[in-house]
Amino acid sequence: MMERSADVLVVIGRPKGPRRSYKQWEEDGIAPQVIFEVLSPSDRLHEMIREYRCYQTYGVEEYYIYDQGDDTLSGWVREGSELSEFPTINGWTSPRLGVRFDTSQTPLRLFGPDDRRLLTPREQRALEDSRRQTEEARRRAEEAERRAERLAERLRALGG
């Protein structure tokens, strides 16, 4: 059975929640279906080979490695009992997740099953900040309009 602490893993059929590592034997024997690894400068080739072999052995359906240094993505998909690398990732759609990968631009972009681009955490925070700022500006404008209406009413009451 497998114990792994991948950067991102998807396990359908198990409850959500944080885990320090995924222990397949404690998870009803269910292997992760999709695994994403993000390379860092400290990663070593022999470690990546060992992880690939583990995923090969324990039934992972899709395995992706993203190298943030050169913004490249490699991927393997299970064909029978083997994980096979696919020749091109650009335009590839994950069979399990329905996520499409676009490597034609830098940085790598992902699109969901609805074909909308998935935002990075930084982009999501910026969008949320922008929405908050817009809402705050709308609220201030409405308050200013109410004050102006009250002042206009006072002027009319004073005969002005």
N, C-alpha and C positions, 0 to 999 in steps of 0.2 A: 504494500500500500504506500501511497505517496504522502510526503509532508513537504509542502512548498510555501514560500512566501514571495510569490510573484508580485510585480508592481500592480497589475490589475488582473483579476480573474473573474470569470463569469461562471456561476454554478447554478443552473436551473434545477429546481427541486429541493433546494436547501434554504433555510431561513436567512434573511438578511442580517447583517450585524458584523461588528468588527472582530477580527481574529488576528492574532500575532502571526500565525501561519495556518495554512489549510491542511488539516490532518484527515485524509480521506477515510481512514478507518474509524474516525469519530463522526463521519458525515454519511453514514449508511452506505459506505463504499462508493459514493458517487464522485466521479472524477470531474474536475473543472472542464467545462466544454470549450471555453475560449480563454486564452492567456495572452496578455500583453506584457512584454518586458521592455523597459526603457534603459538603453545602455548608458552607462556613465564611464568616465575615464578610468575608474578603478576596476571595471569588469574585465575578466580575463577569458580568453578564448576557451580554455579547458573547462571553465565554469559553465559557459554557454553550451558547450557540447554535452556536458553532464546533464544540464537541465533539459536539453532537447531529447536526450536518450530517456530521461525519466518521463517526459511528456509522451514520448513515443510508446513507452511500455505501458503506461497507465491509462491510456484511452482518451487523451485530450484531442478534441476535434479540430481546433484551429489554434495556431501558435504564431504570434507576431512579435517581431523585434524591431523597435524604433531606435535609431541612432540619432540622438538630438544634435550631435556634433556636426553631422553632415546632412541632417534632415532626410534620412532615408528610412524606408520601411521594407522589411522582408517578411514573408509569410509562408506558412505551411498549412495544408489542409489534409485531413485524414481521408485516405482513399483505401478502403478495406482496413487492413491492419497496419498500414504505413502512413506516416506523415510525409506528404510530398510537397516540395517547394513549388509554388506557382511562378511561372516565368515573368509575369509582369503584375505589379500591384496596382498600377494606375487604372482606375475604373473598376477594380475588383470589388465585389459585394460579398460581405461575410454571409455564408449560408445560414449560420445560426442567428446572427444579430440583425441582419438586413442593413448593416452599415456599409456605405460605399466609400472607398478611399480614393482621394484625388491627389496624386503626386505631381501633377503638371505644373503646379505653382509652389513657391516656398512661402510660408511653411506648409507642411502637409495639411490637407483639409479633409474633414469627415462629414458625410451627409447621412442623415437618418433615413429610416424606411419611407418617410414622407417626403424625401428629397430636400429637406431643409438642412442647411449647414449647421453642424453641431459646433457650438462655441467653446473656446478654451475657457478655463476658469478665469483668466484675466479678462477676456472679452465679456464673459457673463457678468463679472463684477462691474466693469465699465458700463454695460447696458443697464444694470440695476441702479448704479449711481446716476446715470443720465435720466432714468425714469423718475427717481426720487427728486432730482433737481427740477425736472419738468413739473412734477406734481406740486412741489413747493412754490415754484413760480406761479403756477395756476392758482394756488391757494392765496398767495399774496395779491395777485391781480384781482381776485374776487373780493378780498377784504378791502382793497383800495376802492373798488367800484362801490361797495356798500357804504364806505365812508363818504365818498363823493355824493351818493344819493342822499344820505342823511344831511350833508351840508346843503345840498340843493333844496331839500325840504325846509330846512331852517330859514334859508334865504327867502323862499316863497312865503313862509309864515310871517316873516318880517316885512313882507311887501316888496321884496327886491326882485 
